[in-house]
């Protein structure tokens, strides 16, 4: 289980912007790494649009926002364009990064059990250490709460 103070697991994932994003390449910046279940669903859309609207605040404190789900790069691209998202969405189709961060969980809906991403956020400091962990996040207001944590 990832805890505050531990080194954030490094990863390289394909981005909807083209190319790949490697966490280690972002050293020197704070990273808001948020995992969400599925593109273009109500809660995920609310959360993504809140991050979109708050992005200038995060940039003002030298923080990068990255969204991660098990959806494909193409799905991310459509989601990003539809809602004019202004930060990268990363495709973790094999859920290896979700596993590494402990957010790939058994879920239940309408009596059916399945594996999926538990909505969670990790704040990673400039040195690559975990500075904050939020699990089972409620989508609305989460970006605003993180902005407060970052001292904005």
Secondary structure, 3 states (H helix, E strand, C coil): CCCCCCECCCCEEEECCCCEEEHHHHCCCEEEEEECCCCCCHHHHHHHHHHHHHHHHHHCCCEEEEEEECCCHHHHHHHHHHHCCCCCEEECCCCHHHHHCCCEEEEEECCEEEEEECCEEEEECCCCEEEEEEECCCCCCHHHHHHHHCCC
